[in-house]
């Protein structure tokens, strides 16, 4: 029988390219898996993190297989981002892609007696042929999901095909009731002596269907008369086991879980599951935690899933790569509709080898995760037009979409467009459904622009199922004030923004899905915004999972059926002024506010209740009541609010574009755009402009004044930004650039001769 031996304990590790050891390097420190070497520097705010080649080593005994011709496999559940695996000094496999499982048959290299040396060289260095090329998150390195040893007989269910389980199950509802389960397994080195026995069991462990097939014709369909459907509120899961039989003996066995569900999308009605129209409203999720990086335990993955469930979300976009099997399992258990995607993000490398890596990662994603009923959408790319568009890019997308359909005809494909993707263009109509990443009200424009933009797209393209794959803004727990505004990074503005967006989405059920960016703050080592460096702080929950921001509760008010009540602003604990606003989120129809034990006001309304009160000197007790629900907080009235409540002022940024116009001097801001040959312009990439330091300094100053972003070699996310142009960057996120700004910037740029590259 198959044996899976966990090898997570007692590895030797060194954070340098020390080279392949000949024996177990006892001088290296001991670590347990899961492990990443970027657990701290991946988001500690120092502006950089270690990207290099590191080494892991461990000894193991060769498993004894009682059946003849046994095989031994090493299974790496993920290795960021490239890995070479060695056994007893010989390389057995090399893998590119930091988020999927892979295996290697090491039988011939294992010793019959004694210890074997297993070594893994892991690298998170940038490589042209491996995605992601550039993105707004930390590329953690390490063996961060664990390692197994798998011992199987010579005849066994396949272990060599893109890390898959060797068993694929496709349940389908039947019109007259019940469901069919189409099952297929793949047997390695089978002959006429072997058969495959299939068993389908319900949640109580009762066998509800079975079948037997010869080992060389393993595909079969069975019927389950009273099959229960897997759905969001009641995710019923069946257990399917394939047993490889020789005479009276089981040689090998694999088990997967499956769910019966049907789903579709309609441009006018949105998402439908099992015949019920259900708008998908939820969050995106990155996989890292504070000072753990992406090296999470199964329990931590489930904790994340439960926190999202408590929010009331029914969908999760698992960005921007393949996530842990533990998290997909949690989504199966809790009833989430999942968008799963590969890290084809930001910029496409035209190298054919890079496209092959995309294909490989897509195959791994689908083959390894085919049986998860929670997954309904395969995502082909994210914001890929940041790096520009080409005919090759469009064709690569069509090929990826066709690959998804070839590997899995049961699910829909999707794409996350960057905000500046034209409403009309060749990127539309490639995937089954589409979504946009929009940050109106943060990176540019006003939050009120979101609804009209969505309505206009829907009018122009009534045939496209439209979603919102990202939207959000930064929220820092420390920052507060009586007049929250865009780019103040306050918890209060973040809450105000999400109040608006929750309402926009509720009013448009035809939006097939929406995903808040992001459920949790996450690591981005090169970021430096809002006084909290090293992280993207758009999460509804902090990176340590300790604090739910006020914005978390507005979605709970909209999405959960469980009665809830939340007093906002408890961290805005010291307040000045004659009066102050008290905001309450609740899904109850009536809220009463008490101040120091006295009833202030009773309000009826929906979701957001706003009260104005006059605090007394010193400490005040504020209590909100809705039915049996109560919430309270303490506020202090002060003469002057603490300076820490405000983001340290950046005077250049505060003056914004107006400051640029002052610097532009006597330029004609209405002059027509000119793009003389041999001169820089706003249509050259930042990477090219950086060849001329004087031109780059001027562009950096202009972009900072216009957008608040610092760009340039050595600045955060330069790898991501250098492929963009000043023109695109200023418009990224829907920014409304005042008339004359780009014209004046271009007029300055065309004064510089292009540096000829050698």
C-alpha positions in Angstrom: 0.0 0.0 0.0 0.9 3.6 -0.5 2.7 5.3 2.4 3.0 9.1 2.7 5.9 10.0 5.1 6.0 13.6 6.4 9.5 15.0 6.2 8.9 18.4 7.7 10.9 18.1 10.8 14.7 18.6 11.4 16.0 20.1 8.2 19.4 21.8 8.0 19.2 25.2 6.3 21.6 27.9 5.2 20.7 31.3 3.9 23.4 31.6 1.3 24.4 29.8 -1.9 26.7 27.3 -0.1 26.7 24.7 -2.8 25.7 21.0 -2.8 26.9 19.3 0.4 28.4 15.8 0.2 27.1 14.8 3.6 24.4 16.1 6.0 25.8 19.6 7.0 25.4 19.4 10.8 26.9 22.9 11.1 23.9 24.4 9.3 21.0 25.7 11.6 18.0 23.4 12.1 14.6 24.5 10.8 11.2 22.8 10.5 8.9 23.1 7.5 7.0 25.0 6.4 9.8 27.6 6.2 10.6 30.7 4.4 13.8 32.8 4.7 11.8 36.0 4.1 9.5 35.6 7.1 10.8 38.9 8.5 12.5 40.9 5.8 9.6 40.1 3.4 7.6 42.8 5.0 9.6 44.5 7.8 9.8 47.8 6.0 13.6 47.9 5.3 12.9 48.4 1.6 14.5 45.1 0.4 14.5 41.4 1.1 16.9 38.5 0.4 16.4 37.1 -3.1 19.0 34.4 -3.7 19.7 30.7 -3.7 19.5 28.9 -0.3 19.9 25.3 0.6 18.0 22.7 2.6 19.3 19.3 3.6 17.8 16.3 5.4 18.6 12.6 5.7 16.0 9.8 5.3 15.8 6.0 5.3 14.5 4.2 2.3 11.0 3.1 2.9 10.5 -0.7 2.6 7.7 -1.6 0.2 6.4 -5.2 0.8 5.2 -5.5 -2.7 7.6 -6.1 -5.6 9.1 -3.3 -7.7 8.2 -0.5 -5.2 8.9 3.2 -6.1 9.9 6.1 -3.9 8.9 9.7 -4.7 9.9 13.0 -3.2 7.0 15.4 -3.1 7.6 19.1 -2.8 4.3 20.9 -2.0 5.8 24.3 -3.1 9.2 25.8 -3.4 9.6 29.6 -4.0 10.4 30.3 -6.9 12.7 27.7 -8.5 14.1 24.5 -7.0 16.6 21.8 -7.8 16.3 18.5 -5.9 19.2 16.2 -5.2 19.3 12.7 -3.7 22.7 11.3 -2.6 24.5 13.9 -4.7 22.5 13.4 -7.9 20.0 16.0 -9.3 16.6 14.3 -9.7 14.5 17.2 -10.8 14.4 21.0 -11.4 11.1 23.0 -11.1 10.2 26.5 -12.1 7.2 28.1 -10.4 6.9 28.9 -6.8 3.3 27.9 -5.9 2.5 24.4 -7.1 3.5 20.9 -6.0 5.9 18.7 -7.9 7.4 15.2 -7.5 10.4 13.2 -8.5 10.9 9.4 -8.6 14.1 8.9 -6.6 14.0 5.1 -6.4 17.1 4.3 -8.3 19.2 6.8 -6.2 18.1 5.5 -2.8 20.3 3.2 -0.8 19.1 -0.3 0.1 20.4 0.2 3.6 21.4 3.3 5.6 20.6 7.0 5.3 20.0 8.9 2.1 20.8 12.6 1.8 18.0 14.8 0.4 19.0 18.3 -0.6 16.9 21.1 -2.1 18.4 24.2 -3.6 15.7 26.9 -3.5 15.9 30.3 -5.2 13.6 33.3 -5.3 15.9 35.2 -7.7 14.3 36.9 -10.7 14.4 34.7 -13.8 13.1 35.8 -17.2 11.4 32.5 -17.9 9.5 32.3 -14.6 6.3 34.1 -13.6 5.7 36.3 -11.7 8.1 38.7 -13.4 7.1 41.7 -11.4 4.2 42.3 -9.0 3.1 44.2 -6.0 3.8 41.6 -3.4 6.8 39.8 -1.9 8.2 36.7 -3.7 8.9 34.7 -0.6 11.6 32.0 -0.9 11.7 28.6 0.7 10.0 25.3 1.3 7.0 26.9 2.7 4.4 24.2 2.3 6.3 21.1 3.4 7.9 17.9 1.9 6.7 14.3 1.7 8.2 11.0 0.8 5.7 8.7 -1.0 6.3 5.0 -1.2 4.2 3.0 -3.6 4.2 -0.4 -5.3 5.6 -0.7 -8.8 2.0 -0.6 -10.1 0.3 2.4 -8.6 -1.9 5.4 -9.4 0.0 8.0 -11.4 2.3 10.3 -9.5 4.2 11.8 -12.5 1.5 14.0 -14.2 1.9 17.6 -13.2 1.6 16.8 -9.5 -1.9 15.6 -9.8 -3.7 13.0 -7.6 -4.1 10.4 -10.3 -7.9 10.5 -9.9 -10.3 12.9 -11.5 -14.0 13.2 -10.6 -16.7 15.1 -12.5 -20.1 15.2 -10.7 -23.1 16.5 -12.7 -26.6 17.1 -11.6 -29.3 15.2 -13.5 -32.5 16.9 -14.7 -34.7 14.1 -13.2 -32.9 14.2 -9.9 -29.7 12.7 -8.5 -26.3 13.0 -10.1 -23.7 11.2 -12.2 -20.1 10.9 -11.1 -17.7 10.5 -14.0 -14.5 9.1 -12.6 -11.2 8.4 -14.3 -7.9 7.3 -12.8 -4.5 6.7 -14.3 -2.5 3.6 -13.5 1.2 3.3 -13.9 2.6 -0.1 -15.0 -0.8 -1.9 -14.8 -1.6 -5.2 -16.6 -4.5 -7.6 -17.0 -4.1 -8.7 -13.4 -5.2 -5.3 -12.0 -8.6 -3.7 -11.7 -9.7 -0.4 -10.3 -12.6 -0.3 -7.8 -14.4 3.0 -7.3 -16.5 3.9 -4.3 -18.6 7.0 -3.7 -19.5 7.7 -0.1 -21.7 10.4 1.4 -20.9 12.6 4.4 -22.1 9.9 6.8 -19.7 7.4 5.3 -22.4 5.4 3.5 -21.5 4.0 0.1 -23.9 5.4 -2.5 -22.3 4.2 -5.7 -19.5 1.9 -6.9 -17.9 0.6 -10.1 -15.1 -1.7 -11.2 -12.9 -1.2 -14.3 -9.8 -2.9 -15.8 -6.6 -1.0 -15.1 -6.2 -0.1 -18.8 -9.8 1.3 -19.2 -10.4 3.1 -16.0 -13.0 5.7 -17.0 -16.5 5.1 -15.7 -19.7 7.0 -14.8 -21.9 6.0 -11.9 -25.3 7.3 -10.8 -26.2 8.5 -7.3 -30.0 8.6 -7.1 -30.4 11.0 -4.1 -27.3 13.1 -4.4 -27.3 16.3 -2.4 -25.8 19.4 -4.0 -22.8 21.3 -2.9 -23.8 24.9 -2.4 -22.7 28.1 -0.6 -25.0 27.5 2.5 -24.7 23.8 2.7 -21.5 22.5 1.0 -22.2 18.8 0.9 -19.0 16.8 0.0 -18.7 13.2 -1.2 -15.7 11.1 -0.8 -14.5 9.2 -3.8 -11.9 6.4 -3.5 -10.1 4.5 -6.2 -8.6 1.2 -5.1 -6.1 -0.7 -7.3 -6.8 -4.4 -6.9 -4.6 -7.4 -7.8 -6.4 -10.6 -7.0 -7.4 -10.3 -3.4 -5.0 -7.5 -2.4 -5.2 -3.7 -2.6 -2.0 -2.4 -4.1 -2.7 1.3 -4.0 -5.4 3.7 -3.1 -6.2 7.4 -3.6 -9.1 9.4 -2.2 -10.5 12.8 -3.2 -13.5 14.8 -2.2 -16.1 16.1 -4.7 -19.3 18.1 -4.8 -22.3 18.2 -7.1 -23.1 21.7 -8.3 -24.0 23.5 -11.5 -23.2 27.2 -12.1 -23.3 29.8 -14.8 -23.0 33.5 -15.5 -25.3 35.9 -17.3 -24.6 39.5 -18.3 -28.0 40.7 -17.0 -28.5 38.4 -14.0 -25.0 37.7 -12.7 -23.9 34.4 -11.1 -26.2 31.4 -10.7 -25.5 28.3 -8.6 -27.7 25.3 -8.7 -30.4 27.3 -10.4 -30.3 30.2 -7.8 -29.2 33.6 -8.9 -26.6 34.7 -6.3 -24.4 37.7 -6.7 -20.8 36.8 -5.7 -19.5 39.3 -3.1 -16.3 38.6 -1.3 -12.6 39.3 -1.0 -9.1 38.6 -2.4 -6.6 36.8 -0.3 -2.8 36.7 -0.2 -1.2 33.8 1.7 1.2 35.5 4.1 1.2 36.5 7.8 3.2 38.8 10.0 6.7 37.4 10.6 5.7 34.0 9.2 5.7 35.0 5.6 3.9 32.4 3.5 4.9 29.5 5.7 1.5 28.8 7.2 0.1 25.8 8.9 -3.1 24.0 7.9 -4.7 25.5 11.1 -3.7 29.1 10.0 -5.2 28.5 6.5 -8.5 27.4 8.1 -8.4 30.4 10.5 -8.2 32.7 7.5 -11.1 31.0 5.8 -13.3 31.1 8.9 -12.5 34.9 9.3 -13.7 35.4 5.7 -16.8 33.3 6.4 -17.7 35.4 9.5 -17.5 38.4 7.2 -20.4 37.0 5.2 -18.5 36.7 2.0 -19.4 33.9 -0.4 -16.5 34.2 -2.8 -12.7 34.4 -2.6 -10.3 35.4 -5.3 -7.1 33.6 -4.5 -4.5 36.0 -5.8 -2.2 35.9 -7.6 -1.0 32.3 -7.8 -1.9 28.7 -6.8 -2.6 28.5 -3.1 -2.2 25.7 -0.6 -4.3 22.6 -0.9 -5.2 23.3 2.8 -6.9 26.5 1.8 -8.8 25.0 -1.1 -9.9 22.3 1.3 -11.2 25.0 3.6 -13.1 26.6 0.8 -14.7 23.3 -0.1 -15.7 22.8 3.5 -17.1 26.3 4.1 -18.9 26.9 0.8 -16.9 29.6 -1.0 -16.9 30.1 -4.7 -13.3 30.4 -5.7 -11.4 32.2 -8.5 -8.1 30.4 -8.8 -5.3 31.9 -11.0 -1.7 31.7 -12.1 0.9 34.5 -11.6 0.7 35.8 -15.1 0.7 39.4 -13.8 1.7 43.0 -14.6 4.1 42.4 -17.5 4.5 39.7 -20.2 8.0 38.6 -21.1 8.0 37.9 -24.9 10.5 35.1 -24.4 8.8 31.9 -25.6 10.2 30.1 -22.5 8.2 32.5 -20.3 5.0 31.5 -22.1 5.8 27.9 -21.6 6.1 28.6 -17.9 2.7 30.1 -18.0 1.4 27.0 -19.7 3.1 24.7 -17.2 1.8 26.7 -14.2 -1.7 26.6 -15.7 -1.5 22.8 -16.2 -0.4 22.4 -12.6 -3.1 24.6 -11.2 -5.9 22.8 -13.0 -4.6 19.2 -12.8 -3.8 19.5 -9.1 -7.0 21.2 -8.2 -9.6 19.8 -10.6 -11.5 18.0 -7.8 -12.2 21.0 -5.6 -15.9 21.9 -6.0 -15.3 25.4 -4.6 -13.3 26.4 -7.7 -15.6 27.6 -10.4 -13.2 30.0 -12.3 -9.7 29.7 -13.7 -8.0 33.1 -14.0 -5.6 33.6 -16.9 -3.9 36.9 -16.0 -4.0 40.0 -13.8 -3.3 43.6 -14.9 -1.2 42.4 -17.7 -1.5 45.5 -19.8 0.6 47.5 -17.3 3.5 46.2 -19.4 1.8 47.2 -22.7 -0.1 45.3 -25.3 1.0 43.3 -28.3 -0.4 40.8 -30.8 1.7 38.2 -29.1 0.2 39.0 -25.7 -3.4 38.7 -27.1 -2.5 35.4 -28.8 -0.9 34.0 -25.6 -4.1 34.8 -23.7 -6.2 33.0 -26.3 -3.9 30.0 -26.0 -4.1 29.9 -22.2 -7.9 30.2 -22.4 -8.0 27.3 -24.9 -5.7 25.2 -22.6 -8.1 25.8 -19.7 -11.0 24.5 -21.8 -9.0 21.5 -23.0 -8.1 20.5 -19.5 -11.4 21.4 -17.9 -14.6 21.9 -19.9 -16.7 22.2 -16.7 -15.5 25.6 -15.4 -15.5 29.1 -16.7 -12.4 31.2 -17.4 -11.9 34.8 -16.3 -9.4 37.7 -16.4 -8.6 40.7 -14.2 -8.1 43.8 -16.3 -6.1 46.7 -15.2 -8.2 49.9 -14.8 -6.8 51.5 -17.9 -7.7 48.6 -20.2 -9.7 50.2 -23.0 -13.4 49.4 -22.9 -13.1 48.4 -26.6 -10.1 46.4 -27.6 -8.7 42.9 -28.3 -8.5 41.8 -24.7 -12.3 41.5 -24.4 -14.1 38.3 -25.4 -11.2 36.0 -24.8 -12.4 34.5 -21.5 -15.9 33.5 -20.5 -16.3 36.3 -18.0 -14.3 39.4 -17.2 -13.5 41.7 -14.3 -11.7 45.0 -13.8 -9.4 46.2 -11.1 -10.6 49.7 -10.2 -9.3 52.1 -7.6 -11.4 55.2 -8.3 -11.3 57.1 -5.0 -7.8 56.0 -4.2 -5.3 56.0 -7.0 -7.3 58.5 -9.0 -10.7 59.9 -9.6 -13.5 59.8 -7.0 -15.2 56.9 -5.3 -18.4 58.1 -6.9 -16.9 57.3 -10.4 -17.2 53.6 -9.8 -21.0 53.2 -10.4 -21.1 55.3 -13.6 -18.1 53.5 -15.0 -19.7 50.1 -14.4 -23.0 51.2 -15.9 -21.3 52.6 -19.0 -19.3 49.4 -19.6 -22.5 47.4 -19.1 -24.2 49.6 -21.7 -21.4 49.4 -24.2 -20.9 45.6 -23.7 -24.3 44.1 -22.8 -22.9 40.8 -23.9 -20.1 40.6 -21.4 -20.4 39.3 -17.8 -18.7 42.0 -15.9 -17.1 41.8 -12.4 -14.9 43.9 -10.1 -11.8 41.9 -9.3 -10.1 44.5 -7.2 -11.1 47.7 -5.4 -9.9 49.2 -2.1 -7.8 51.7 -0.3 -5.2 51.9 2.5 -6.4 52.0 6.1 -3.9 52.5 8.9 -5.3 51.9 12.4 -3.5 55.0 13.9 -4.8 57.7 11.5 -8.1 59.4 12.3 -9.9 62.7 12.0 -13.2 64.5 11.7 -13.0 64.9 7.9 -11.6 61.7 6.3 -10.2 62.2 2.8 -8.6 60.3 0.0 -4.9 59.6 0.6 -5.0 60.4 4.3 -4.5 56.7 4.9 -7.0 56.8 7.8 -9.1 53.9 9.0 -12.0 56.4 8.7 -11.6 57.1 5.0 -11.2 53.4 4.3 -14.5 52.7 6.0 -16.2 55.6 4.1 -14.9 54.3 0.8 -16.1 50.7 1.5 -19.5 52.1 2.7 -19.9 53.6 -0.8 -18.6 50.5 -2.6 -20.8 48.0 -0.7 -23.8 50.1 -1.7 -22.7 50.4 -5.4 -22.4 46.6 -5.6 -25.6 45.9 -3.9 -27.4 48.1 -6.4 -26.0 46.1 -9.3 -26.7 42.4 -8.9 -25.7 41.9 -12.5 -22.1 42.3 -11.4 -21.2 38.6 -11.4 -18.6 38.9 -8.7 -16.7 41.5 -6.6 -13.6 41.0 -4.6 -12.3 43.5 -2.1 -8.6 44.2 -2.3 -7.7 42.8 0.2 -9.0 40.7 3.0 -5.7 40.9 4.9 -2.8 43.4 4.8 0.1 41.6 3.1 3.8 41.8 2.5 5.3 44.0 -0.3 8.8 44.6 0.7 9.4 47.6 -1.6 6.3 49.5 -0.6 6.5 52.6 1.5 3.1 54.3 1.9 1.2 55.8 4.7 4.0 55.5 7.2 3.8 51.7 7.2 6.5 50.4 4.9 7.0 46.9 3.6 3.3 46.2 3.3 0.1 46.8 1.3 -2.3 48.1 3.9 -5.5 47.8 2.0 -6.7 44.8 4.1 -9.9 44.7 6.0 -7.8 42.9 8.7 -4.3 43.5 9.8 -1.5 41.3 8.6 -1.2 39.7 12.0 -4.9 38.8 12.0 -5.3 40.6 15.3 -7.4 43.6 14.4 -10.5 43.9 12.1 -10.6 47.4 10.8 -13.9 49.3 10.7 -14.2 48.5 7.0 -14.5 44.8 7.8 -17.8 45.4 9.6 -19.5 47.3 6.8 -19.3 44.2 4.7 -20.5 42.1 7.6 -23.5 44.4 7.8 -24.3 43.9 4.1 -23.4 40.3 3.6 -24.1 38.3 6.8 -27.5 37.1 7.9 -26.3 36.7 11.5 -27.4 39.8 13.5 -24.5 42.2 13.9 -23.8 45.6 15.4 -20.5 47.5 15.4 -19.5 50.9 16.8 -16.9 52.5 14.5 -14.1 54.8 15.5 -13.0 53.2 18.8 -9.4 53.8 17.8 -10.3 57.4 17.3 -10.3 57.5 21.0 -9.4 61.2 21.7 -11.5 63.8 20.0 -11.7 67.5 19.9 -14.5 69.9 18.9 -17.9 70.8 20.2 -19.5 67.8 18.5 -18.4 64.5 17.0 -19.9 62.0 14.7 -20.5 58.4 15.9 -21.1 55.9 13.2 -22.7 52.5 13.7 -22.8 49.5 11.2 -25.6 47.1 11.6 -27.9 44.8 9.6 -30.7 45.5 12.0 -33.4 48.1 11.1 -33.2 50.2 14.2 -30.2 51.4 16.3 -30.3 53.4 19.6 -27.2 55.4 20.7 -26.5 56.1 24.4 -24.0 58.6 25.7 -22.9 58.1 29.3 -26.0 56.1 30.0 -28.5 58.6 28.4 -30.3 57.8 25.2 -29.2 60.2 22.5 -31.3 59.2 19.5 -33.1 56.3 17.9 -32.5 55.8 14.1 -34.1 53.5 11.6 -32.2 52.9 8.5 -30.0 50.4 6.6 -26.4 49.4 7.3 -25.0 52.8 8.2 -26.3 54.8 11.2 -24.6 58.2 11.8 -25.2 60.2 15.1 -23.8 63.6 16.1 -23.1 64.0 19.8 -21.5 66.5 22.2 -19.0 64.8 24.4 -18.5 66.0 27.9 -15.0 66.9 29.2 -12.9 63.8 29.9 -14.0 60.3 29.4 -17.3 59.3 27.8 -19.1 56.0 27.5 -20.8 55.4 24.1 -23.1 52.5 23.7 -25.1 51.3 20.6 -28.1 49.0 21.0 -30.0 47.1 18.3 -32.5 44.6 19.7 -30.5 42.2 21.9 -27.2 43.4 20.5 -25.0 45.9 22.3 -21.6 47.4 21.6 -19.7 50.1 23.6 -16.5 52.1 23.5 -14.8 54.9 25.5 -14.0 58.3 24.0 -12.1 61.1 25.6 -12.8 64.8 24.8 -9.6 66.7 24.4 -8.5 70.2 23.5 -6.3 69.0 20.7 -6.2 65.6 19.0 -2.9 63.7 19.1 -0.5 64.4 16.2 -0.2 60.7 15.6 -3.7 60.6 14.3 -2.5 62.4 11.1 -0.2 61.1 8.4 3.0 63.2 8.5 2.5 65.9 5.9 4.4 65.6 2.7 4.3 69.2 1.6 5.2 68.5 -2.0 2.4 65.9 -2.2 0.0 68.2 -0.5 0.5 70.9 -3.1 0.3 68.2 -5.8 0.0 69.0 -9.4 -0.2 72.7 -8.7 3.4 72.6 -7.7 4.3 71.0 -11.0 2.7 73.8 -12.9 4.8 76.2 -10.9 7.9 74.2 -11.9 6.7 74.1 -15.5 7.3 77.8 -15.8 6.6 79.4 -19.2 5.6 76.2 -21.0 2.6 76.3 -23.2 0.3 73.8 -21.4 -2.0 73.6 -24.3 0.6 72.9 -26.9 -0.1 69.8 -29.1 1.8 66.7 -28.1 5.0 66.1 -30.1 7.1 63.0 -30.2 10.3 63.8 -32.2 12.5 60.9 -33.1 15.5 60.5 -30.9 13.9 62.4 -28.0 12.3 61.0 -24.9 8.6 61.4 -24.4 5.8 60.3 -22.0 5.4 57.2 -24.2 8.8 55.9 -23.4 9.1 53.3 -20.6 10.5 54.5 -17.3 13.3 51.9 -17.8 14.4 53.6 -21.0 14.1 57.1 -19.5 16.3 56.0 -16.6 19.2 55.7 -19.0 19.3 59.5 -18.7 19.5 60.4 -15.0 18.5 64.0 -15.5 15.4 63.1 -17.5 14.5 60.4 -14.9 14.8 62.8 -12.0 12.4 65.2 -13.7 9.9 62.4 -14.5 10.2 61.1 -10.9 9.4 64.5 -9.5 6.4 65.0 -11.8 4.9 61.6 -11.1 5.3 62.0 -7.4 3.5 65.3 -7.5 0.7 63.9 -9.6 0.1 60.5 -8.0 2.0 60.5 -4.7 4.2 57.6 -6.0 7.9 57.6 -5.8 9.3 56.0 -8.9 12.9 55.4 -10.1 15.8 53.0 -9.8 16.2 51.9 -6.2 12.6 52.9 -5.3 9.9 50.4 -4.3 8.4 48.3 -7.1 10.9 49.6 -9.7 10.9 46.2 -11.4 7.2 46.6 -11.8 7.1 50.2 -12.7 10.0 50.4 -15.2 8.0 48.6 -17.9 5.3 51.3 -17.8 5.3 54.8 -19.3 4.7 58.1 -17.6 1.5 58.4 -19.6 0.2 55.0 -18.4 1.4 55.5 -14.9 -0.4 58.8 -14.5 -3.6 57.2 -15.6 -3.2 54.0 -13.7 -6.2 53.5 -11.4 -8.3 56.0 -13.4 -6.4 59.1 -12.2 -7.9 62.3 -13.4 -4.8 64.3 -14.5 -5.6 68.0 -14.9 -5.4 69.6 -18.4 -1.9 70.5 -19.3 -0.1 68.2 -16.9 0.9 65.5 -19.4 1.5 68.1 -22.1 3.9 70.0 -19.9 5.7 66.8 -18.8 6.0 65.7 -22.5 7.3 69.2 -23.4 10.1 68.9 -20.9 11.0 65.3 -21.8 11.4 66.0 -25.5 14.3 68.3 -24.6 16.4 65.3 -23.7 18.2 63.2 -26.3 17.7 59.5 -26.0 20.7 57.6 -24.7 21.8 55.0 -27.3 22.0 51.6 -25.8 25.1 49.6 -26.5 
